[in-house]
Amino acid sequence: MYRPLRRAVCLALLTACTRASPPIEPAASPIPAPSARSSSAPVPPVRPHDAALVAPEPVAPRAPCLPTEPSASPGVLVEESAAALDRDAKERALACADEALELAPRNVGALTARGEALAAANRVDEARLAFARALAIDPDHPGALLGAAELHVRRLGGKPEAIEAGLEYAVRGARAASLRKDRDLAGRLELVAGMAENDLGRSHLALSHLDRAVRARPDDADAVYERGVALYELCRFDDAQRAFERALSLAPDDPWTLHQLGLLAERRGEGGRASSLLGRARSLAPGDFKEELPVDMAAFRAEVEAAVAGLSADERRALQAVPIEIQDLPDAADLLAVNPPLSPSILGLFRGPPEDEACTAADGPRCRTIVFYRKNLLRFARDRRELTEQVGVTLLHELGHLHGESDDDLRARGLE
């Protein structure tokens, strides 16, 4: 699930500010080179006299960004663009940034402000080009790097390659901001780097970025929350509890923090508190947190049995010596059996060596087992049809491990 940042943050862009913006639909890949067409068809040449055949559309004169300051500098116009974006006045923010660029076409602050305004208006491709142009002029400008990083991690983050690109921008930006002694901006960039590593499933790498982010910005609820996510994914549940409680003290109605605290309460067996926290998160953000599917243990077991019955005869024979278990949530011992730990949100698990390896005494009396985690699967699925589908995918994934396939092998087969 996507978790937006809550607050706009003022950052040095020459004499300007960048602003965080609401999310948009995920798009593809890192910042590309400009392209005239999305089609591969050839573009016919334009003869000089062709332009005279079509009358240009009349363009209404644009009102000045600051009518009372007709001689406003590019820096002042960029500041006004940032202020407008803070008020969610996207068109005004873009107009002010464009006016600044008319005065100073290579002003990196103005290009970054334009990118922020375009991103807020869901004009993703144009935003990418604005940030690309800014970084072509100054590859180490921390404000432009922040804009590009947030675009890729927070807005284009549906694909791992986009997140990886955003991570590179964030790391480079944090280094540049530190060299400029801008502690606040460096912390903001470390936060984006930590978000990227968390999203990539590498919370063991995210934690150092987020430690630095919280040291630089101790009252930033987003940084404190994201650090809690890394601790939770690393199964450091007591530390995660403290981080989320701190985040909640900074933002008492944040649904994401409430949801995480609910998951922690659930793991501790505090059913009533978990239900209250999770319900409050749903009421505050119904689009992000849905009701858990009403599928009890007996009905869930029937889903698993149906998935097994649908396997090929060879796969059913392979399962004869592998018991199937159903648990509500993963045990900490299973999660911590590898380093770095498995995520507490895993949907299933294969315990033991592949079928072509002998069992050892360390494997215990039940050498191989496949486990389904009911509550995690119920939260993952949007409806009963999707639950049936995901139970089948999880079964095939764990069977792949039985046959000796790695996670990379399974991902290549669409069984991630």
Order of alpha helices (4+ residues) and beta strands (2+ residues): alpha-alpha-alpha-alpha-alpha-alpha-alpha-alpha-alpha-alpha-alpha-alpha-alpha-alpha-beta-alpha-beta-beta-alpha-alpha-alpha
